Amino acid sequence: MSAADPSPGIYQLLVRGGAAYADAVALTAPDAADLSYGCLLEHLEATGRALNERGVGRGDAVALVLPNGPEAASAFLAVAAFAVSAPLNAAYRAPEFDFYLGDLDARALIIAADLDSPAREVASARGIPVLDLSPRRADGAGLFDLWGEAGDPRGDGPAESADIALVLHTSGTTGRPKRVPLTHANLCISAYNVAGMLRLTSHDCCLNVMPLFHIHGLVAALLASMAVGANVVCTPGFDAPRFFEWMNACRPTWYTAVPTMHQAILSRAAEHRDVIARASLRFIRSSSASLPPLTMTALESVFGTPVIEAYGMTEAAHQMTSNPLPPQSRKPGSVGLPAGPEVAVMSPSGQLLGAGQTGEVVIRGPSVTAGYAGDPDASAKAFTDGWFRTGDEGYRDAEGFLFLTGRLKEMINRGGETIAPREIDEALLAHPAVAEALAFAVPDERLGEDIAAAVVLAAGGYASERELRAWVAGRLADHKVPARIVFLDEIPKGTTGKLQRIGMHLRLGGSTEESGPPEVEKPFTPPRTLAEKVLAETWGEVLRRDGISIHDDFLHLGGDSLLATRIVARLRSRLRVKLTLLDFFDAPTIVAQALILEARLLDADP
C-alpha cells in the first residue's frame, strides 16, 4: 500500500497488518516479550469491546496519562481505533490537567495503575470515570488490562476514515492551548508519507525514544512503522546512557529524535564505540526543531549513516517536508523537500512567493487539520485561501528545498517542545508580588531556544528569581519553567506601546543573566558525606564537569530543567529516592540537596 492509497482508518490499517504480517513482531520493549501483529489486533479489538462496555465509543475523547512504553503505544492505537485518543503529558500539574480534561470534555481517563498523579483527583472532581491500566508485559509488549467504573454499554464498533482519531493541544499566542482534531485519514496519510520518504519496509525496526503524547513519536515512529508491518521498540523514554544499551540489544535500523536528544547521544558516543561498530542503523531522522549542521555532520561521522532532517507540526499530522535518503541530495541546514502536503511561501498580503523569496511557510493537503476545535476565530486566522499558515518564516531554493529563517509566531521552541509564553505570563502574574510579566525566547546552544521572563514587581512587593521559578514550577510542567528571570522597572514596549516578545532578548541587550544581588563566592569544599559524594558524581556526569564544590549553584554551572531531569532519573535509579525539579530551585547546591536526600532516605526506612 502507498501514500496514494492510504488506509481508511487506524483499525483498518491494523487489520491489514494483522492479515499480511500476522506473525511478525509489531511491538517490543526492553523488559517485555515480543507482540505480533496478530496479537496486537486481537488486543485492540478486546480493548474496543471493553471501552464500549463502559459506555465509551466513537466520538468520545479518552485522556491517556501513561508513562512512555509499549502500553502507551497500544493504548493510543486501541483508543483511536474505537473512540478518540487524547494523550497527555504525565508530568502536568493539577491546574494543567484541569484545563485539558475540561477542554477535551473527556469521557474517561485511562491512567497507569501505579501512577500517583493529580490527574486522578482532577478527573474525580469533574465526574470523569477513571480506568486503571495494568500491564501484562510477560504476555507481550503493550498488552494490558483495564479496571474501573462501568457505564451504559454501547456497540459502536471501530471508527472510520472521517472520524476524529486523535486530539492534541498546540500552544497559542493567547496562552490558551488550541485543540487540534486529527482524523484517521489525516494520520494514516501522514504515516504513509513518512514511510514512503524513508522507504520503510517490514524488515525495519524503529527504536522509539520520543514521548508518545507528542505527534512526532505517535506518527513518525509508531504509526509509520505500523503502516508497513515494521517493528517498534518502545523504550521508557529518552535516556542517553541507556540509549546505547537498547541499541545493542534491539539492533534497530533507525531512530527519530529532536536535536537535543541527538546532541546528548553524541556526548556519550565515545564511550560506546564497540556498540556503534556493531550497529545496523540504516539512517537517523531528526525533526521538531532545527538541527544544527555541525550536529548533523557529527552524527553522520560517528554512526556512518545518513541523517535525514524533516519538518513537522501537529496541525499537519506531523510531516510536511523531509530531506530524501541517498542517493538523492540532502542539504544541511534545510528541512528538505515537500513530503506530503503542498508547501509554499506566502507574503503578508497573501501572495505566493517564488524561489529565494522569504515569507511565511504555508501548507495544504489531506494530512492537514480542517481547523481548531471550538475556536472558529483561531481557525479563520490560521487559513488563507485554503493554505494553513504555519507561523514559520523561510524560503525555498531553486530545487524546492525549504530553509527556515525564523518564526513569526511568539511560541518558544525549547528542544522540540512548543511552549506558549502567555501560560508562563499568567503563572507569574498569579504571584502577589508580580505586577507585570513577559516570557520570551532566548537563544540556547543545546535547546535551540530556552525560556526567559521579564518581571516588574508590584509596589512594596518582593520576590527572588529562585522564588518565582519555584512558583511557576508548582503550576506548570517542568519544561515551562523559565531558565532566567530579569527584574525591570519597566518592560520595554514597541512603537505602538504593545509588549513584543519577538526580539525581546535583543532589546534587553542580549543579557538574561540572573539580576538579583551578587552571590558571595564560597571557597571550594569537596563532598564529605555519602549523599554529597553521590550527588557530586551525578552532577559531574550530567554537567560534564570535574571538581564541583558542594557550595556551587546548579544554575550557575550551566544547569537547566532538562539536565535537572536527567540527574533526578539517575538518583532515583541509584538511591531509590526522588528529588524534584523544585528542589533544584529551592536547594540548588550539593550541600542543600544532600540534606533533602538524607531526610527522604530516613523517611523511606521501615
Sequence and secondary structure as in RCSB ss.txt:
>XXXX:A:sequence
MSAADPSPGIYQLLVRGGAAYADAVALTAPDAADLSYGCLLEHLEATGRALNERGVGRGDAVALVLPNGPEAASA
FLAVAAFAVSAPLNAAYRAPEFDFYLGDLDARALIIAADLDSPAREVASARGIPVLDLSPRRADGAGLFDLWGEA
GDPRGDGPAESADIALVLHTSGTTGRPKRVPLTHANLCISAYNVAGMLRLTSHDCCLNVMPLFHIHGLVAALLAS
MAVGANVVCTPGFDAPRFFEWMNACRPTWYTAVPTMHQAILSRAAEHRDVIARASLRFIRSSSASLPPLTMTALE
SVFGTPVIEAYGMTEAAHQMTSNPLPPQSRKPGSVGLPAGPEVAVMSPSGQLLGAGQTGEVVIRGPSVTAGYAGD
PDASAKAFTDGWFRTGDEGYRDAEGFLFLTGRLKEMINRGGETIAPREIDEALLAHPAVAEALAFAVPDERLGED
IAAAVVLAAGGYASERELRAWVAGRLADHKVPARIVFLDEIPKGTTGKLQRIGMHLRLGGSTEESGPPEVEKPFT
PPRTLAEKVLAETWGEVLRRDGISIHDDFLHLGGDSLLATRIVARLRSRLRVKLTLLDFFDAPTIVAQALILEAR
LLDADP
>XXXX:A:secstr
  TTS  SSHHHHHHHHHHHSTTSEEEEETTEEEEEHHHHHHHHHHHHHHHHHTT  TT EEEEE  SSHHHHHH
HHHHHHHSEEEE  TT  HHHHHHHHHHHT SEEEEETT   HHHHHHHHTT  EEEEEE TTT TT EEEEE  
          TTSEEEEEEE  TTSS EEEEEEHHHHHHHHHHHHHHTT  TT EEEE S TTSHIIIIIIIIHH
HHTT EEEE SS  HHHHHHHHHHH  SEEEE HHHHHHHHHHHGGGHHHHHH   SEEEE SS   HHHHHHHH
HHH S EEEEEEEGGGTEEEEE   TTS   TT  BEE SSEEEEE TTS B  TT  EEEEEESTTS S  TT 
HHHHHHHEETTEEEEEEEEEE TT  EEEEEESS  EEETTEEE HHHHHHHHHTSTTEEEEEEEEEEETTTEEE
EEEEEEE TT    HHHHHHHHHTTS GGGS SEEEE SS    TTS    TTHHHHTTT  S  SS        
   SHHHHHHHHHHHHHHT S   TT  TTTTT  HHHHHHHHHHHHHHHS    HHHHHHS SHHHHHHHHHHH
HHHH  
